[in-house]
Structures are given as C-alpha cells and as structure tokens.
Amino acid sequence: MTISARFLLSLLVFAAASGAARAQFDQATSKALLEEYSLQLFGNNATGYMGPLVVVSNVGAHHGFFHSAKMSKKNELRFEISIQSVYTTVREDERTFTGTLPIDTLPGDSDVLRLFKLLALVPARANGELSDRITTATVFGGQGTWFRVPKKYLFFVPAEQLKNIPDSLQLTNGTNQQTVFAAVPQLRIGTWKSTDMLLRYIPPVTFDKNVGKFSFFGVAFRHGFTNWFRQPIVDAAFEASYQRSTINNIVGTTKAELDATTDMWSVNVQASRRFGWFEPYVGISYENLYSNGTYKFTLPANIKEQIGYDIDPQTAAISLDDHAFKGTIGVAAIIGPVDVFLSAGISKHFIIGGGVSYAFHVPTGR
C-alpha cells in the first residue's frame, strides 16, 4: 500500500470514528473524557508540583541529630531530652517546574481520548497553538499556568455539548512560601561502650498550614570513636540515622489532597571541642530520601461553574528520591545539665535550627 493510500485510509477511519463519536457525544462522554484527561494531566505533574513540599519538610525535620560529639566513656544510664525549632529555606528553583501536557496517544487511552488528542491537541501543537511543556508553580510557587483547550478543533463534538468541555485548564496554584518550619523533639539514651541511641517521635500535627499534618519517628545510633584514644584533640563520633514521616495536606483551588510517606537514611561524622561552658561543633553527613504517595484532586470551582458539573475525584501517584551531602556547623552553651544550641545546615537547602536540652543520669546501684 502506498503512503498516499495509507494516508487516505487513515483519514477515512478518523472521519468514521469522529462521525460516530459526534453522534454519541453527550454529557456523560464529556465527563468521562475530562476525567481521563485530567488524570493524565495532573498525574504527569503531581511529583513536580508536590515534590518540593515533601523534600523541604523532610530535610528540615531530619536536621539536628547532634549538638555535641562528647560522649561518656562509662557504661551508664543517661538520658537527654531536647527540642529544637527548624527553619528550612525553599530554593528559587523549587518554586516552579516544567510541567508537561499529555498530547501524544498512549496504549491505554479510550477511543474518545484518542480522538481528542489526535484531532485537537496534536494539530494545535503542530500549528503552534499549544505547547506540551509549560513552566508552572510548585506547591511553594505562585500562579499555576493556564492553557487553552483548543476547542476550535473539536469538530467531532456537537455544538450543544461543546459547552460541557472547559475553555481552559489550570495547573494548581502554589502558596507563595519561602521557608518551612518544624519542631523536633528527641530523646537520647546512653551510654554503652561509648555508644548511645537517639529516638524521635511526633504525632500528626500542623506546624505550618501550607504543609498540612506532619508526623515522624526516627532512630539513630552513635559511637564516640575518639574515646578509644587517651587524649584526643577533639571529640568525634560516627552516627547512622533513619526517619520515616507522613504528610497529609489539602491545597489549591482543586482542594488537592496529598498523602505521602517518606523514608530518610543518613550517616554522619561529627566533632566538637568543649571550652568550659562553650562548645562549637561541626559535622558532615550524607542523606538519602525516598518518598511515595498519592495526590487526589477534582476540578477548580470556576471550571465546575462553567461546565455545570464536577468530575469524580482522581488519584495520581507520586514517587521521588533525593540525595545530598550536608555540612553542619553550630555552637552550644552548657549551663549545668542544660544545653542551649544553635546550628546551620548547608546542603541543597539552608537550614537553621536552635533548641534546648536537659540531661540527667539514673543511678544503677553499682
């Protein structure tokens, strides 16, 4: 078959399909089309939109596992309770991302979605009236980008049903946010052979209305390896930590709901030197973040008003990972059993943390 013959056959097939679609196109069809396309649209962009919220919230909450590398050489039951406030900056490149419009057909597309893409979106892109890549806001950004639905190409939709398809669709607006706040309570228990354990836990709580309900638990083990030397110049330790968090958040005009579970692993080397009541400390760590979740949404209110109905809630999957080295520098003031400390974390993000701790020993009877 020649190329011209194939092309003519394709035109005949599309003409027949569009004619059949035109005869059967009703509000239920337009709703099904909108549900299917919006799921692809928001599904393509869910990670780009919500990802910065997951990353910034977790790298901030993961900060501050230590404020001193000094550890007792004795095997003793010692507790240290601490709480710190953490502020994490949002990078400028986390306020926007490059969104994608699903234009090309996919194997699982329904017949009506294939027609919509092949007879409307693809020609509109070819004529320069539609781009499949747009810059839009993340959850921390500003206005989400609108794109016009190329309705003039929808000749397979009866005129009376064309009003059931929106003139435009908007990716979700952001919150115009520059920092994220968290509070981190923790308990350190030691020591045995210059090793101690740190525990963290907080139930679901709203530190920041734009972040939503945030909860986490974590554990870390630390070994003061310089205790094996007779007179070390500084105190130093290795530490390995794990933390799991959950975020539940509702944001934007679509009332989109995020449910994400994130695992973070890190290892660090830390050092400090005590000068009476004053103790500066530093550390270097490598952090790994893995997150999976869901992003549930419907249509913005203005689109619902235009077309006269809403679509069923759509759920898209979110999956991301992030890795970074982080340097920590801080100072602590030791006032009896109380330490007051302030630190900065420097990696892909800039983190400021400050807090207070109280330490006490439990007699063992020996």
Secondary structure, 3 states (H helix, E strand, C coil): CCHHHHHHHHHHHHHHHHHHHHHHCCHHHHHHHHHHHHHHHHHHHHHHHHHHHHHHHHHHHCCCCCCCCCCCCCCCCEEEEEEEEEEEECCHHHCEEEEECCCCCCCCCCHHHHHHHHHHHHHHHHCCCCCCEEEEECCCCCCCCEEECCHHHCCCCCHHHHCCCCCEEECCCCCCCCEEEEEEEEEEEEEECCEEEEEEEEEEEEEECCCEEEEEEEEEEEECHHHHCCCCCCEEEEEEEEEEEEEEEEECCCCEEEEEEEEEEEEEEEEECCECCEEEEEEEEEEEEEEEEEEEECCCHHHHHHHCCCCCCEEEEEEEEEEEEEEEEEEEEEECCEEEEEEEEECCCEEEEEEEEEEEECCCCC
